[in-house]
Amino acid sequence: MRTAGFTLVELLVVMVMAGILAAIAIPAVAGQRRRAVDGDMKSDLRAVAARMETYFADLNSYPTTITISGNNAVLPGGYTTRLSAGTTMSVTTPARANSILTYCLVASRKSGASPGTQNWVWINDKGGLQSSGVVTCS
């Protein structure tokens, strides 16, 4: 009489199949996480740029500093925008003609998947959000 159960070969086949599926799924999940972080930073840049334009409309100049307080980006005069957790933001004025009418925002976040920092750049007189290859103000 034979007892019910799995043989060692059947268990090994199931384990190998599970390993193959995991090897396929883990990189896909990591890529989704990076795209989500990039989306958060781009959204933060758009929100701060909108606040910069509001500041300009009210005061006829762009602010030269942004203070990060918790998850808030605070412009002078109390103009505040909420940032995603982990995002930091800086503003500079590019050195070129009519620089009083230009600003550059850099959103940064430490990358959890690999060492280093992810950056996205917004330059108002160069069309706003820059391509992923641009990581500093020029």
Long-range contacts (C-beta under 8 A, 24 or more apart in sequence): 30-113, 33-112, 33-113, 34-111, 34-113, 34-118, 37-109, 37-111, 37-118, 38-118, 38-120, 38-132, 40-84, 40-87, 40-109, 41-84, 41-87, 41-107, 41-108, 41-109, 41-118, 41-120, 42-107, 42-120, 42-129, 43-84, 44-73, 44-81, 44-83, 44-84, 44-87, 44-89, 44-107, 45-89, 45-105, 45-107, 45-120, 45-122, 45-129, 46-122, 46-128, 46-129, 47-81, 47-82, 47-83, 48-73, 48-81, 48-83, 48-89, 48-105, 48-107, 48-122, 49-105, 49-122, 49-124, 49-128, 50-81, 51-75, 51-79, 51-80, 51-81, 52-91, 52-103, 52-105, 52-124, 54-79, 55-79, 61-100, 62-91, 62-93, 62-100, 62-101, 62-102, 62-103, 62-124, 63-91, 64-91, 64-93, 65-91, 66-90, 66-91, 66-105, 86-110, 92-137, 94-123, 94-137, 94-138, 98-125, 101-125, 104-137, 106-135, 106-136, 106-137
